[in-house]
Amino acid sequence: MTERPSSSNRPGVLLRQAAARVLTVTLAVVAAIALLASWFQHAALDKSVLQAMDSLATFYSEKMILLEQEWQERAANMHHRLEMQNLFAQPGTEWARLSSALDQEDLTLFPIVLVTNAEHRILFKRLSDNVSFPDSFNPSPKLGWFHDPQEGRLYRWVAHPFWLGERGAGWLIAFVPVDNAVLFRNALPFTDLFLIKGEKLVASSLGGNGFKEEALIPGSRWRGAVRTDVLSLPWGEFQNAPPRLVIRHHSQPLFSSREILLAGLVAFFTLSILFWWTLGRWITRLTLRITTLGRLSREFAEGYHLTPDIERELLEAHHPGGDEVAAVAEAMKQLTSAVVKRTGDLEKQAIRLSESEERFRALTNSLSDALVVYDDHGVIQLCNQITGPLFGYDEIQLLGSSIETLFSPRWVSALWREKLLIHNPEGKLEQDATLEGIALRSDGREFPVEISLSGWRRKNKTFHTAVLRDISSHRLLEARDMRAYVNRVAISALLEIGLEPLPLRRKLEVALEIILTVPWLAVQYKGSIFLADQEGSLDMVVQKGLHAHLLIACRHIPPGYCLCGRAAQSRTIVFSNCLDHRHDVTFEGIGEHGHYCVPILLKSALLGVLNLYVDHGHLHDPEEDAFLTTIANTLAGVIERGVVEDRVQHMATHDALTGLPNRTLFKELLEQEMRHAFRLDQVLAVGFLDLDHFKEVNDTLGHEAGDLLLKIVAEKVKQCLRDSDILARLGGDEFTLILPAIGRGEHAAALANKIIHALSQPIPIHDHPCQIGVSIGLALYPDHGENVEALLIAADQAMYQVKRTGRNRCLIHSKEMAPT
């Protein structure tokens, strides 16, 4: 036996060199990480605080809007319930009845309720808080703030018009206290809320009065290890100085500098110990294995004899495995055992051959698919255990029979027999062919199969191997997957339509077309979509293929009427496969049919109903129910977005006070009418209207009276116009007219004089008769201009000529007029 290496030959240099390098790198890395961690921590804190403050500003801006919407909704509900009780029907008992009705209300949110008449005099007070009110209270606008300086409280009030019986119209005003409790409920963790009125602290989420003297100035500051950031948001409007919601957020670094330094030291010592016990020991074992392999190779080379000691040490060197040293040990082991492998006897080969045959049989019988081997005449030579039960035969019955026995006669063709069952005309085998066919069980039942075919030769004879797999369940899964894919495509298309910049009606038309063309959905190519109003009634917005009678009868449907009204009332899908008693809308010649009426809900709010037609006798399908529910939920999002977009578009193109088209929309409409007049060779008139003495009304009665006067003027002018005429407000007391197809200038002047006469009558504003007039300048297309700007300038010049020569009349532009 070879002598073992002495202790002086044991590895140590490599280990010491590795340890020194690892410790140096570890120290440098830990120090750099500690410095970077400290810097990144402060940078991350700054960034996170900025993001947190932006998020808090957004959150509380939306939160204030949501709170006010909730208060307005609850005040509106209380007002509606009181109105429904007709409390002022019996004079003399109205206030007692009102007090009794309020006792039935939950006044936790509204501890103060006032009732005023049209002159804003307080007629009734319901006070749960100690608050002093004057004899009158003006609820304009309908939402405002009330500050009680005596008690230091701040209230948000909501006003609704209230019918007082013989007293006429009045106001119901509900007050919500914005106090410590409201701020405490809405305060987030690490965040304090303060409500400031003027320079005085009104409420605090911390409660008490401990912060009245503290300056809550927006910005950031450090207090010890804690950073405090403050921001201020206005809450609503209050005489151009709304209360301010001050948000104070506290944050601090995750680790202090001392903790970072201590963690770096611990990490350094820990990593040093780990590297020592891992890398050092690994290098020691590695060098020992290399030394052992060198010594064993020399010993084997000396005698080419594989001793038990060499085998044992090779196994020990190979045992760690997975690295290059193990690969060398494996190569040596293969080299030393090559002689043993070459001297194996025939008995061992026979044993292995027998075992291989047993494994082959076990393998074929373990397959989950049928395996059939047949010759070039189609005679079955071999089959596994699955084949018999799959086709309903015994294995003995199949052996020697034709392969065509396993397939349906209507599927087996001459071409299939020529190419795959036997061989092609050139005598070449079809290798690895895969196809689908129709198999036949012994009882005559057919089922789909997937066939994998391959050919091979043995002793100049051709054989074929067929692996047959039942794909009945696979076909069902394919159909289900295809349906799911179609559903996803339909939902995606609806979502894309919701994002398109189209009017809501156009979006719903496209959405209905998408729904009606879903291939697997068993609906007729006709249907409709209804939208719900505030009372829960349904208005038909879009339709496809409906009878003319239905377009009239179903234009407006109340809740509970017919199938669509029942779906809206119950908030559930209503299904019918025939014309039953629930069909309230019928007409002569109506055909037999059924319906899916699907409510379109956003959370619990009803947005509308999707109405689809099915054939008479159609069976109710739960999958259709689930899909239509998903479609309705998607339509809810489309409708919600479309309503908002239409509202925004209307606000952008119409005057907020009068609802008339604004300057931008007026110019677009004028361009359209000019193009129309050009095509039809018609005369178009444009008018500038400027109210006379309007400034005196504003100065004497106030801007509120001026706004009311502008609304009344807009209504009076519209009553003088034709349906095709267009009235717009440019701003202030200036209005414009578009008079298409007016014929001659005299006709335009006659219509203008009609407006002058209507506005010359006294207009009562707050019991004060207001005497105003109007100066009108007219310009004709194409005589006074062939573009928008030229016509507007001409009409403006005519109007100013009226102003200079006496007012309260109209004048058509002429070339002698000086430019304004």
Summary of the structure (lengths in Angstrom):
residues: 820
radius of gyration: 45.7
end to end distance: 124.0
largest distance: 135.9
contacts: 2347
relative contact order: 0.04
helix: 46%
strand: 24%
